[in-house]
Amino acid sequence: MKAADLVWARGVGATSLDDIRAGSATSKSQLFHYFPGGKSELISAIVTYQGERVLDAQRPYLDALDTWDGWEGWRHAVLAHYGSQVHWGCPISALARELIGLDEERAKESKMYMDRWRGYLYDGLLRMREAGTLKPFASPESLSLSTFASLHGGLLLTQTMQSIRPLESALDGALELLHTAAATQ
């Protein structure tokens, strides 16, 4: 979706419908045929597109974070996805940051993807604790939040440094923390 790439490169506020029309070779009537709500509806579609694209890039691991191999596979999938992107960083968190205060409804939509993403981490850790892979007192809530914070801190530094190395280090640190919660067998 060319519009999504244009908004990712420029930002929501700096991208007009005329920019999107020119960048996607779309007429005004076509644009409003598919997005009768205008820019707000288009941004909503971009949030959905980017959100699904990011989550799909982490599959099948995102759905199976209940083994250490699953977590290593997820780490590799995240690094492969973001290492192959033209624009450094995460489009979901970038949209969320920009939309807060600009368009609260679209901000809620991007937050939904962030919550859903972290939910996959939480669910995997909960299954690991229930299976006895993690210590009984290990907190899936706390561990998923710290892992997610490490991921997004790494993505922000990856964007500012234009290098995959910060993300790699952040994920390594997050997985190291998860291993400290491993049950002794």
Stockholm file with secondary structure:
# STOCKHOLM 1.0

chainA/1-185         MKAADLVWARGVGATSLDDIRAGSATSKSQLFHYFPGGKSELISAIVTYQGERVLDAQRPYLDALDTWDGWEGWRHAVLAHYGSQVHWGCPISALARELIGLDEERAKESKMYMDRWRGYLYDGLLRMREAGTLKPFASPESLSLSTFASLHGGLLLTQTMQSIRPLESALDGALELLHTAAATQ
#=GR chainA/1-185 SS CHHHHHHHHHCSTTCCHHHHHHHHTCCHHHHHHHCTTTHHHHHHHHHHHHHHHHHHHTTTGGGCTTSHHHHHHHHHHHHHHHHTCSSCSCHHHHHHHHHTTTCHHHHHHHHHHHHHHHHHHHHHHHHHHHTTSBCTTCCHHHHHHHHHHHHHHHHHHHHHHTCSHHHHHHHHHHHHHHHHTBCCC
#=GC SS_cons         CHHHHHHHHHCSTTCCHHHHHHHHTCCHHHHHHHCTTTHHHHHHHHHHHHHHHHHHHTTTGGGCTTSHHHHHHHHHHHHHHHHTCSSCSCHHHHHHHHHTTTCHHHHHHHHHHHHHHHHHHHHHHHHHHHTTSBCTTCCHHHHHHHHHHHHHHHHHHHHHHTCSHHHHHHHHHHHHHHHHTBCCC
//
